[in-house]
Amino acid sequence: MAEPPATKVYHDGCPGCAMEQRKEEHKGIPYKEFLFVAITTLASSLPISSLFPFLYFMVSLISMHSIQFHETYILQKILNAFPSLQQIRDLHIARTEEDIGFYAGFLGASYMIGRGFASILWGMVADRIGRKPVIIFSIFAVIVLNTLFGLSVKYWMAVTTRFLLGALNGLLAPIKAYSIEVCRAEHQALGLSIVSTAWGIGLVVGPAIGGYLAQPVKQYPHLFHEKSIFGRFPYLLPCLCISLFALLVLISCIWLPETLHKHKGLETGVEAAEASTTQGSAESHKKSLFRNWPLMSSIITYCVFSLHDTAYSEIFSLWTVSDRKYGGLSFSSKDVGQVLAVAGASLLVYQLFIYRWVDKILGPINSTRIASVLSIPIIAAYPFMTHLSGIRLGVALYSAAMIKSVLAITIITGTSLLQNKAVPQGQRGAANGIATTAMSLFKAVAPAGAGVLFSWAQKRQHAAFFPGDQMVFLLLNLTEVIGLMLTFKPFLAVPQQYK
């Protein structure tokens, strides 16, 4: 005889129980809560890649800010006499132009290293004291540390603030759990999709903000004076704009509802009732996540694709602004920002109007495979765009950037859905914490590896076999192929509902 379904027990004063009652009474899509999820995720992701368009300029040959006044006066006379020397940069670390990619890579990796160390800890804290306090503290960390990064005039200061930003911004794992906990089971895929969409948009819009607003005295001399604070700190403006947006998000968190149950006897109350509606039984709650191969295989696949996307973002920005003699496009940071802004707009349109049909028709596994296959020829075409100019270059580059962004978010959303469907609801928070830590470690390797690779490639630009720019994109494609291979059996164990 089948056992009767567990009766849900609600406790007065428990925010988790209040949320469960609210979901029972309102069976539609929780638009307000999803809006909170979207803007908090966006505020957290904007600083991650906003520095990519100006990394090449920030990591310097000579620091204009670390020399004495009389040295500045002499140097300025030299610059006036020799305009070709105006490419001098700002943080006094790279000795030659070929070394810029090396140091830029380690600066870009510092955020992910910090996040990799702290993600599991923040997941544990969120499970103990609640999702809302961790989310609020993470947004506050963005406001403070992202602003301090914009004020950096030394390489060590830039690396330190980025590392601390990654370590103290513990939002990603709790927000994934939160996006599921604020909605009914039939809307959980939509909740996760909102997280990945907002995160992806932030990673695209962030560089656009950096590209348009970095070095405002140089880009907009009629609006900003050389002796203003933005002349003294040429990368403060984009960081400040992101921090102001994060401040607005922090204020909006006042109305953010908590979802964590704060009472005893969870195993026999709401928690037991919820477990009956998800994949797996009570025994699956006791199973170690590290022995759950559907989960672990999807996390590894997700990490490989994340490594590829992060390396691609850095290499794309470095490649577009590098000189044509090194196989680049000689773009300004503003030009790069414009390309990435258009790519971000196309990503938003795709996620709002197209992706749900792609997922419905193909499912997360097939859509991931097809997107990774289509990414390969696009990446292979980049080095040959250096032979184009004018409108032909614009059409080719903008089209490739837009399509690549769409394919990347398809892959990330698909693999993220596989992770969350591989575990019961009671284990999703811990599973997302493991995924975030693993992804952060992979993404920490990606910028450093991409920077070293780009620096090495520039020094072999005239090689007979795969010159520098072609070698960079070839290695990116090899990473994509590895990720594609991991989406097939016997490696990827498919969750039961997708068999």
C-alpha positions in Angstrom: 0.0 0.0 0.0 1.4 3.4 -1.0 2.1 5.7 1.9 0.0 8.9 2.0 1.9 12.1 1.1 3.5 13.9 3.9 1.5 16.8 5.4 3.2 20.1 5.3 3.7 21.7 8.6 4.3 25.5 8.8 5.9 27.3 11.8 5.1 30.8 12.8 8.0 33.2 12.5 9.9 31.0 10.1 10.7 32.8 6.8 11.1 29.5 4.9 7.6 28.4 6.0 6.2 31.8 5.1 7.7 31.4 1.6 6.2 27.9 1.3 2.8 29.2 2.2 3.2 32.1 -0.3 4.0 29.6 -3.1 0.9 27.5 -2.2 -1.3 30.6 -2.4 0.3 32.1 -5.6 0.9 29.4 -8.2 2.0 31.8 -11.0 5.5 33.0 -11.8 7.0 35.1 -8.9 8.0 38.1 -11.1 9.1 40.3 -8.3 11.3 37.7 -6.7 12.8 36.8 -10.1 13.5 40.5 -10.7 15.5 40.6 -7.4 17.4 37.5 -8.6 18.2 39.1 -11.9 19.4 42.5 -10.6 21.5 41.0 -7.7 23.1 38.6 -10.1 23.8 41.3 -12.6 25.4 43.6 -9.9 27.6 40.7 -8.8 28.8 39.7 -12.3 29.4 43.2 -13.8 32.8 43.7 -12.0 34.2 40.3 -13.1 34.9 41.2 -16.7 34.5 45.0 -16.8 38.3 45.3 -16.6 39.0 43.2 -19.7 38.8 46.1 -22.3 41.3 48.2 -20.4 43.6 45.5 -18.9 46.0 46.0 -21.8 46.2 49.7 -21.1 46.2 49.3 -17.3 49.1 47.0 -17.0 51.9 49.3 -18.0 55.3 49.9 -19.3 55.8 53.0 -17.0 53.6 54.3 -14.2 52.7 57.9 -14.6 51.5 57.9 -11.0 54.6 56.4 -9.3 57.2 59.0 -10.3 58.1 62.3 -8.8 56.9 65.7 -10.0 60.2 66.6 -11.7 60.3 63.2 -13.4 56.8 63.7 -14.6 57.7 67.1 -16.1 60.7 65.7 -17.9 58.7 62.7 -19.1 55.9 64.9 -20.4 58.5 66.9 -22.4 59.7 63.7 -23.9 56.1 62.6 -24.8 55.4 65.9 -26.4 58.5 65.6 -28.5 57.8 61.9 -29.5 54.1 61.3 -29.9 54.7 57.7 -30.7 55.5 57.1 -27.1 52.0 57.9 -25.9 51.3 54.2 -25.6 52.9 54.3 -22.1 50.6 52.6 -19.7 49.7 53.0 -16.0 50.7 50.4 -13.5 54.5 50.1 -13.9 54.7 46.4 -14.3 55.2 45.2 -17.9 58.7 45.9 -19.2 57.8 45.3 -22.9 54.6 45.4 -24.8 54.8 41.6 -25.3 54.7 41.1 -21.5 51.5 43.0 -21.0 49.4 39.9 -21.6 51.3 37.9 -19.0 50.6 40.4 -16.2 47.1 41.1 -17.4 46.3 37.4 -17.1 47.3 37.2 -13.4 45.3 40.3 -12.6 42.3 38.9 -14.3 42.7 35.5 -12.5 42.9 37.1 -9.0 39.1 37.4 -8.7 38.5 33.8 -9.5 41.3 32.6 -7.1 39.6 34.5 -4.3 36.2 33.1 -5.1 37.6 29.6 -5.4 38.9 29.8 -1.8 35.7 31.1 -0.3 32.7 29.7 -2.2 32.1 26.6 -0.1 32.4 28.7 3.1 29.8 31.2 1.8 27.5 28.3 0.9 27.8 26.9 4.5 27.1 30.4 5.9 24.1 30.8 3.7 22.7 27.4 4.9 23.2 28.4 8.5 22.1 32.1 8.8 20.1 32.5 5.6 20.4 33.5 1.9 19.6 37.2 2.4 22.5 38.2 4.7 25.0 36.6 2.4 23.5 38.3 -0.7 23.5 41.7 1.1 27.1 41.3 2.3 28.2 40.3 -1.2 26.6 43.3 -2.8 28.2 45.5 -0.2 31.6 44.0 -0.9 31.1 44.8 -4.6 30.4 48.4 -3.8 33.5 48.9 -1.7 36.2 46.7 -3.3 35.2 47.5 -6.9 35.6 51.2 -6.2 39.0 50.6 -4.6 40.0 48.7 -7.7 39.2 51.8 -9.8 41.5 53.8 -7.4 44.5 51.4 -7.9 47.7 53.0 -9.0 49.9 50.0 -8.2 49.8 46.5 -9.5 49.8 44.9 -6.0 46.8 47.1 -5.1 44.8 46.1 -8.2 45.6 42.4 -7.6 44.7 42.6 -3.9 41.4 44.4 -4.4 40.3 41.9 -7.1 41.3 38.9 -4.9 39.3 40.3 -1.9 36.4 41.1 -4.2 36.3 37.4 -5.3 36.7 36.1 -1.7 34.1 38.4 -0.1 31.5 38.2 -2.9 29.8 34.9 -2.1 26.6 35.4 -4.0 26.6 32.9 -6.9 25.9 29.7 -4.9 23.3 31.2 -2.6 21.5 33.0 -5.5 21.2 29.7 -7.5 19.6 28.0 -4.5 17.5 31.1 -3.8 16.2 31.2 -7.4 14.7 27.7 -6.9 13.4 28.3 -3.4 11.3 31.4 -4.3 9.2 29.5 -6.9 7.2 26.3 -7.4 8.8 23.2 -8.9 7.4 24.0 -12.4 9.2 27.3 -12.5 12.6 26.2 -11.1 14.2 25.8 -14.6 13.1 29.4 -15.3 14.6 30.6 -12.1 18.0 29.0 -12.9 17.8 30.4 -16.4 17.3 33.9 -15.0 20.5 33.5 -13.0 22.6 32.2 -15.9 21.1 34.9 -18.2 21.7 37.8 -15.8 25.2 36.4 -15.1 25.9 36.1 -18.8 24.6 39.6 -19.5 26.8 41.0 -16.8 29.9 39.3 -18.3 29.1 40.9 -21.6 27.8 44.3 -20.5 30.6 44.7 -17.9 33.3 44.9 -20.6 31.1 47.3 -22.5 31.0 49.6 -19.5 34.7 49.3 -19.1 35.4 50.0 -22.7 33.1 53.1 -23.0 34.1 54.7 -19.7 37.7 53.8 -19.1 40.2 56.7 -19.7 37.4 59.3 -19.9 39.9 62.2 -20.2 41.3 60.6 -23.4 37.9 59.5 -24.8 35.8 62.5 -23.9 38.2 65.4 -23.4 35.3 67.9 -23.7 33.6 66.4 -20.7 36.5 65.4 -18.4 39.5 67.6 -17.5 43.0 66.1 -17.2 43.4 67.5 -13.7 40.1 66.0 -12.5 39.9 62.9 -10.3 39.2 60.9 -13.5 42.4 62.1 -15.0 44.3 61.0 -11.9 42.5 57.6 -11.8 41.7 56.8 -15.5 39.8 53.6 -14.6 37.7 54.9 -11.7 34.7 55.9 -13.8 33.6 52.5 -15.0 34.2 51.0 -11.6 32.2 53.8 -9.9 29.2 53.4 -12.2 29.1 49.7 -11.4 29.4 50.4 -7.7 26.5 53.0 -7.9 24.3 50.4 -9.6 25.3 47.9 -6.9 24.3 50.5 -4.2 20.8 50.7 -5.7 20.6 46.9 -5.7 21.7 46.9 -2.1 18.9 49.3 -1.1 16.4 47.1 -3.0 17.5 44.1 -0.9 15.5 45.6 2.0 12.4 44.0 0.4 14.2 40.7 -0.4 12.3 37.8 1.3 14.3 35.2 3.1 13.8 31.5 2.1 15.8 29.5 4.7 13.8 27.5 7.2 14.7 28.6 10.8 13.1 26.1 13.0 13.7 22.6 14.4 12.3 19.4 12.9 12.9 20.2 9.3 13.2 16.5 8.4 9.5 15.9 9.4 8.0 19.1 8.3 8.2 21.1 5.1 11.5 19.6 4.2 10.0 16.1 4.0 7.1 17.3 1.9 9.5 19.1 -0.5 11.7 16.0 -0.9 8.8 14.0 -2.1 8.4 16.3 -5.1 11.9 16.1 -6.4 14.0 13.4 -8.0 15.3 10.9 -5.5 14.1 9.8 -2.1 15.3 10.1 1.5 18.2 7.8 0.7 19.4 10.2 -2.0 19.8 12.8 0.7 22.2 10.6 2.5 24.3 9.9 -0.6 27.6 11.8 -0.9 27.5 14.4 -3.6 31.0 13.4 -4.7 29.6 9.9 -5.4 26.8 11.3 -7.5 28.3 10.9 -10.9 25.4 12.6 -12.9 26.2 15.7 -10.7 30.0 15.4 -10.8 30.2 14.7 -14.6 27.9 17.7 -15.3 30.0 19.9 -13.0 33.3 18.9 -14.7 31.8 19.5 -18.2 30.4 22.9 -16.9 33.9 23.8 -15.6 35.6 23.0 -18.9 33.2 25.2 -20.9 33.6 28.0 -18.2 37.3 27.8 -18.6 36.9 28.2 -22.4 34.5 31.2 -22.1 36.7 33.1 -19.6 39.8 32.5 -21.7 37.9 33.6 -24.8 36.7 36.8 -23.1 40.2 37.8 -22.1 41.8 36.8 -25.4 39.1 38.5 -27.5 39.7 41.8 -25.6 43.5 41.6 -25.8 43.4 40.5 -29.4 41.2 43.4 -30.6 43.2 46.1 -28.9 46.7 44.7 -29.7 48.5 46.2 -32.7 48.0 44.7 -36.2 51.7 43.8 -36.3 51.0 41.3 -33.6 47.9 39.9 -35.4 45.4 42.2 -33.6 42.9 44.8 -34.8 44.3 47.9 -33.2 40.9 48.8 -31.6 40.5 51.3 -28.8 38.8 50.2 -25.5 35.7 52.1 -26.7 35.6 50.1 -29.9 35.8 46.8 -27.9 33.1 48.0 -25.5 30.8 48.8 -28.5 31.2 45.2 -29.9 30.5 43.7 -26.5 27.5 45.9 -25.9 25.9 44.7 -29.1 26.7 41.1 -28.2 25.1 41.7 -24.8 21.9 43.1 -26.4 21.7 40.1 -28.7 22.1 37.8 -25.7 19.2 39.5 -23.9 16.9 39.1 -26.9 17.9 35.5 -27.3 17.3 34.5 -23.7 13.9 36.4 -23.6 12.4 35.2 -26.8 14.3 32.2 -28.3 16.1 30.1 -25.7 13.0 28.6 -24.1 12.0 27.2 -27.5 15.5 25.9 -28.1 15.5 24.1 -24.7 11.9 22.8 -25.3 12.8 21.3 -28.7 16.4 20.1 -28.2 16.7 19.8 -24.4 19.7 20.9 -22.4 22.0 18.1 -23.6 21.5 18.4 -27.4 21.4 22.2 -27.3 24.8 22.1 -25.5 26.3 19.8 -28.0 25.0 21.7 -31.0 26.1 25.1 -29.6 29.6 23.8 -28.9 29.9 22.4 -32.4 28.8 25.8 -33.9 31.3 27.7 -31.8 34.3 26.0 -33.4 34.2 27.6 -36.9 33.4 31.0 -35.4 36.5 31.0 -33.2 38.6 29.6 -36.1 37.5 32.6 -38.2 38.7 35.3 -35.9 42.4 35.5 -36.9 41.5 35.8 -40.6 39.5 39.0 -39.8 42.7 40.9 -39.6 42.7 40.9 -43.5 39.4 42.8 -43.4 38.8 46.5 -42.8 35.9 49.0 -42.8 32.4 47.8 -43.1 33.4 44.2 -43.9 35.4 43.9 -40.7 32.5 45.4 -38.7 29.9 43.0 -40.1 32.2 40.0 -39.6 33.3 40.9 -36.1 29.9 42.0 -34.7 28.2 38.9 -36.2 30.8 36.5 -34.8 30.7 38.1 -31.3 26.9 38.0 -31.2 26.6 34.4 -32.3 29.4 33.3 -29.9 27.7 35.0 -26.9 24.4 33.3 -27.8 26.1 29.9 -28.1 28.1 30.3 -24.9 25.0 31.1 -22.8 23.2 28.1 -24.3 26.0 25.8 -23.2 26.2 27.3 -19.7 22.5 27.2 -19.1 22.2 23.6 -20.3 25.0 22.3 -18.1 23.7 24.2 -15.1 20.2 22.6 -15.6 21.8 19.2 -15.7 23.6 19.9 -12.4 20.5 20.9 -10.6 18.4 18.1 -12.0 21.0 15.6 -10.8 20.2 16.2 -7.1 17.1 16.4 -5.0 16.1 19.9 -3.8 17.6 19.4 -0.4 21.1 19.0 -1.8 21.0 21.8 -4.4 22.6 24.4 -2.2 25.6 22.2 -1.4 25.8 21.1 -5.1 25.9 24.7 -6.3 28.6 25.4 -3.8 30.8 22.6 -5.1 30.1 23.7 -8.7 31.0 27.4 -7.9 34.3 26.4 -6.2 35.3 24.1 -9.1 34.2 26.7 -11.7 36.2 29.4 -9.9 39.3 27.3 -9.9 39.0 26.7 -13.6 38.2 30.4 -14.2 41.2 31.4 -12.2 43.4 29.3 -14.4 41.8 30.7 -17.6 42.8 34.4 -17.5 46.3 33.6 -16.3 46.7 30.9 -18.9 45.1 33.1 -21.6 47.4 36.0 -20.7 50.6 33.8 -20.8 49.4 32.2 -24.0 48.6 35.6 -25.6 52.0 37.0 -24.6 53.8 33.9 -25.9 51.8 34.0 -29.2 52.7 37.7 -29.8 56.4 36.7 -29.7 55.9 34.1 -32.5 53.7 36.1 -34.8 55.9 35.4 -37.8 56.2 31.6 -37.2 55.7 29.4 -40.3 53.5 27.0 -38.5 50.3 28.5 -37.0 51.6 32.1 -36.3 50.7 33.6 -33.0 47.2 34.9 -33.5 46.1 31.6 -35.2 47.7 29.5 -32.5 45.8 31.4 -29.8 42.4 30.6 -31.4 43.4 27.1 -32.3 44.1 26.3 -28.6 40.7 27.9 -27.7 39.0 25.5 -30.1 40.8 22.5 -28.7 39.4 23.4 -25.3 35.9 23.6 -26.9 36.4 20.2 -28.5 37.3 18.7 -25.1 34.1 20.1 -23.6 32.1 18.7 -26.5 33.5 15.3 -26.0 32.6 15.4 -22.3 28.9 15.8 -23.2 28.8 12.2 -24.5 28.7 8.8 -22.8 30.5 7.2 -21.1 31.6 10.4 -19.3 28.4 12.3 -18.9 25.8 10.5 -16.8 22.4 11.8 -17.8 19.8 12.5 -15.1 16.9 10.1 -15.1 14.3 12.6 -16.6 16.5 13.2 -19.7 17.0 9.5 -20.6 
